[in-house]
Amino acid sequence: MTSTTPTHGPYDVWAPTPSRLRLRLGAGDGARTLEMTRGDDDWWSPEAGAPEGGSGVDYGYLVDDAEEPRPDPRSRRQPDGVHALSRSYDPSTFPWTDQAW
């Protein structure tokens, strides 16, 4: 039997409880907000317009009708602490220096 593992985009998040979820990209006056759509498996995905990935994008989630975004619970980078916006990170860009180890 072959099993498949579902793949999720860089801003997809599993959230079974909220009735609405939005993705906040950026901070301050340049921030923009995208609606998210819930899948049958309770994973939410942003509508068109979200970056494909990469590094350096600050983002968070607006749960239900909250005005303050929450960080990504599966984020790899929280440069301003665990209660601030998450920042996207592409691990393939890390400059490894131990190839001869």
N, C-alpha and C positions, 0 to 999 in steps of 0.2 A: 504494500500500500504506500502510495506516495502522498506526502503531506506538503502543503505549501504554506509558507509564512507570508501573511499579508505585509505589504510594504506601505509605509506611511511617509508623507512629505515632511519637510523640516518644521512646519508649523502645525501639523496635525497633533491633536491632543485627545486623550481618552477622558471623557467627563460624562458619567452616566446620569448625574443629578440635574444640571442646569437645563432650563427651558430655552435659553438663548446664550450664544457665545459669539464674541467678536474678537478679532485680532487687531491689536494696536501696534502699528509699525512706527518706530521713531518716537521722539519726545518733543515737547514744546510746540511751537507754532508749526513746525514741519511735519508733525505727526499725522498719520492717516489711519482710518479704521475700516476694516473689511468685515462684512458679515461672514459667519461660518455656518456650514451645513452639517447636521448630524447624520451619520451613517447608521445602518441597521445594527452595527456592533458598538454603538456609543462613541465612536471616534469622530471627532469634528474636523472638518477640512475647510480652509478659507476659500472663499469664492475667488474668481480670477483677479489677478493683480498683485498677488503675493510674490516676492522674489523666489527664485528657484532654489536658493540655498546660498552657499558661500559664507563669508565671515564678515562680522562688523555691523550687522543689522540689529538694533535694539528693538525688542518686542515684548509684548505681554498680552494677557487675555482679560477681556471685560466679561465677567460672569453675570448672567442675567442682565440687569440694567445698572450695574455698578459703573461708577465714573472713574475709579482708580483701577488700573490694570494690575493683574497678579502675574508673577513670573511663571515661566514654563516649569512644570514639575520634573521634566526630564532634560532640562537644560544642561549643557556642558560648560557654560560660562555665565557667571554672575559677577561682573566686574565691580558693581556698586553694592554688593551684599545680597543676601537671600530674599529680601523683601522688595528689591528694586527690579527694574526691567531685566530680562534675560538678554544675552547677546549671542547671535548666531556664530558658529565656529565650524570651520571646515578642517577636520584633523589631517586631511591629506596635504595641507599647506605647512605642516610642522617641519622645520629644518632639522632632520635627524643628523646627528654628528657621531654616532657610535657604530658605524657600519663595520669597522674592523674589530669590534669587541668579540 
